[in-house]
């Protein structure tokens, strides 16, 4: 069971390496969401063979729905459970997010679907990385399995789109730690 937690972390690292780049100064949470959104939009615009759409709207469509509908992957639920009175409407916010996701599925808006899904995956990542999820727990097993399955297909697909579009005129951003020859 520990393997799945490790898989989520390793897949997140791979995703982070793909989208991570130097950003203008802003608070951490907003900079992450900004980076996700921009990266996802860029990848979708370059995906001429609809590789990402086939992953999102095909094989994993039902599992993604469960992930999106799960209150335990919705950050505002956790904010409220920790006493944030501003998050008291978490259930309405979750319902609105699920509706938006379903509307996007109908329109095949892969960019927005991925944005919503990565918000949920970010919660799972935080649960694992910051001690909010018990390793091997049966309570979160299905969610972890869904995350691993989806990310195992999506991340390599994203990297393939990047490689297919590797040209000098595509700016993937400055690396945080450039290789240095001494």
C-alpha positions as CSV (number, residue, x, y, z in Angstrom):
1,X,0.0,0.0,0.0
2,X,2.9,2.4,0.7
3,X,3.7,2.1,-3.0
4,X,0.7,4.1,-4.1
5,X,1.5,7.0,-1.7
6,X,5.0,7.0,-3.2
7,X,3.6,6.9,-6.7
8,X,1.4,10.0,-6.1
9,X,4.4,11.8,-4.7
10,X,6.7,10.8,-7.6
11,X,4.1,11.7,-10.2
12,X,3.5,15.0,-8.5
13,X,7.3,15.7,-8.6
14,X,7.2,14.9,-12.4
15,X,4.3,17.2,-12.9
16,X,6.0,19.9,-10.8
17,X,9.2,19.6,-12.9
18,X,7.1,20.1,-16.0
19,X,5.1,23.2,-14.9
20,X,7.5,24.6,-12.3
21,X,9.3,27.8,-13.4
22,X,10.3,31.1,-11.9
23,X,7.2,33.2,-11.2
24,X,6.7,36.8,-10.1
25,X,6.5,37.2,-6.3
26,X,3.1,36.3,-4.9
27,X,1.8,34.2,-2.1
28,X,2.6,30.5,-2.5
29,X,-1.0,29.2,-3.0
30,X,-1.8,31.7,-5.7
31,X,1.5,31.2,-7.5
32,X,0.9,27.4,-7.6
33,X,-2.6,27.8,-9.0
34,X,-1.3,30.5,-11.5
35,X,1.4,28.1,-12.6
36,X,-1.0,25.1,-13.0
37,X,-3.5,27.2,-15.0
38,X,-1.0,28.7,-17.4
39,X,0.8,25.4,-17.9
40,X,-2.4,23.5,-18.5
41,X,-3.7,26.1,-21.0
42,X,-0.4,26.0,-22.9
43,X,-0.3,22.2,-23.0
44,X,-3.9,22.0,-24.2
45,X,-3.2,24.6,-26.9
46,X,-0.3,22.6,-28.2
47,X,-2.0,19.2,-28.1
48,X,-2.8,18.9,-31.8
49,X,-3.7,15.2,-31.5
50,X,-6.0,15.5,-28.4
51,X,-3.9,13.2,-26.3
52,X,-4.9,14.9,-23.1
53,X,-8.6,14.9,-24.0
54,X,-8.5,11.2,-24.6
55,X,-7.1,10.7,-21.1
56,X,-9.5,13.1,-19.4
57,X,-12.7,12.3,-21.3
58,X,-12.1,8.7,-22.0
59,X,-10.6,6.1,-19.8
60,X,-10.7,8.1,-16.6
61,X,-13.9,10.2,-17.0
62,X,-15.9,8.2,-14.3
63,X,-13.0,8.1,-11.8
64,X,-12.3,11.8,-12.3
65,X,-16.0,12.5,-11.5
66,X,-15.6,10.6,-8.2
67,X,-12.5,12.6,-7.4
68,X,-14.2,15.9,-8.2
69,X,-17.3,15.0,-6.2
70,X,-15.4,13.8,-3.1
71,X,-15.6,16.4,-0.3
72,X,-12.3,15.0,1.2
73,X,-10.5,16.3,-1.9
74,X,-12.1,19.7,-1.7
75,X,-9.9,22.3,0.1
76,X,-12.8,24.4,1.3
77,X,-14.2,21.4,3.2
78,X,-10.9,21.1,5.1
79,X,-10.8,24.8,5.7
80,X,-14.2,24.7,7.3
81,X,-13.4,21.6,9.3
82,X,-10.4,23.5,10.8
83,X,-12.7,26.4,11.9
84,X,-12.6,28.8,9.0
85,X,-16.0,30.5,9.2
86,X,-15.4,32.0,5.7
87,X,-15.6,28.4,4.4
88,X,-19.0,27.6,6.0
89,X,-20.6,27.4,2.5
90,X,-18.1,24.7,1.4
91,X,-21.0,22.4,0.4
92,X,-22.5,25.0,-1.9
93,X,-19.0,25.7,-3.3
94,X,-18.4,22.0,-3.9
95,X,-21.8,21.6,-5.7
96,X,-20.9,24.6,-7.9
97,X,-17.5,23.1,-8.6
98,X,-19.1,19.8,-9.5
99,X,-21.6,21.5,-11.8
100,X,-18.9,23.5,-13.5
101,X,-16.9,20.2,-14.0
102,X,-20.0,18.5,-15.5
103,X,-20.7,21.5,-17.8
104,X,-17.1,21.4,-18.9
105,X,-17.3,17.6,-19.7
106,X,-20.3,18.3,-22.0
107,X,-18.4,21.1,-23.7
108,X,-15.1,19.0,-23.8
109,X,-13.4,22.0,-22.0
110,X,-10.3,19.9,-21.1
111,X,-8.4,22.9,-19.8
112,X,-11.0,23.8,-17.2
113,X,-11.5,20.1,-16.3
114,X,-7.8,19.7,-15.7
115,X,-7.7,22.8,-13.6
116,X,-10.5,21.5,-11.4
117,X,-8.9,18.0,-11.2
118,X,-5.5,19.4,-10.3
119,X,-7.1,21.4,-7.5
120,X,-8.3,18.1,-6.1
121,X,-5.0,16.4,-6.7
122,X,-3.2,19.2,-4.9
123,X,-5.3,18.5,-1.8
124,X,-4.4,14.8,-2.0
125,X,-0.7,15.8,-2.5
126,X,-0.9,18.0,0.6
127,X,-2.6,15.3,2.6
128,X,0.3,12.9,1.8
129,X,3.1,15.5,2.1
130,X,1.9,17.2,5.2
131,X,0.8,14.3,7.3
132,X,-3.0,14.6,6.8
133,X,-3.4,11.2,5.3
134,X,-2.5,7.9,6.9
135,X,-0.2,5.7,4.9
136,X,-2.1,2.6,3.7
137,X,-5.4,3.8,5.2
138,X,-8.5,2.1,3.8
139,X,-10.3,5.4,4.2
140,X,-8.4,7.1,1.4
141,X,-7.4,4.1,-0.6
142,X,-9.8,4.6,-3.5
143,X,-8.9,8.2,-3.9
144,X,-5.2,7.4,-3.9
145,X,-5.7,4.7,-6.5
146,X,-7.7,7.0,-8.7
147,X,-5.0,9.7,-8.4
148,X,-2.2,7.2,-9.3
149,X,-4.1,5.8,-12.3
150,X,-5.0,9.1,-13.7
151,X,-1.7,10.8,-13.1
152,X,0.2,7.7,-14.5
153,X,-1.5,8.3,-17.9
154,X,-1.8,12.1,-17.8
155,X,1.7,13.1,-16.8
156,X,3.5,11.1,-19.6
157,X,0.9,12.4,-22.0
158,X,1.7,16.0,-21.0
159,X,5.4,15.3,-21.3
160,X,4.9,13.8,-24.8
161,X,3.0,17.0,-25.9
162,X,5.9,19.1,-24.6
163,X,8.4,17.0,-26.5
164,X,6.4,17.1,-29.7
165,X,6.4,20.9,-29.4
166,X,10.0,21.4,-28.4
167,X,11.1,24.4,-30.4
168,X,13.0,27.5,-29.6
169,X,9.8,29.6,-30.0
170,X,8.0,27.7,-27.2
171,X,9.0,29.2,-23.9
172,X,8.7,26.6,-21.2
173,X,10.0,29.0,-18.6
174,X,13.3,29.3,-16.8
175,X,14.4,26.3,-14.8
176,X,14.8,26.8,-11.1
177,X,18.1,25.0,-11.1
178,X,19.9,25.3,-14.4
179,X,22.7,22.8,-15.1
180,X,26.1,24.5,-14.6
181,X,29.3,23.3,-16.1
182,X,32.4,24.0,-14.0
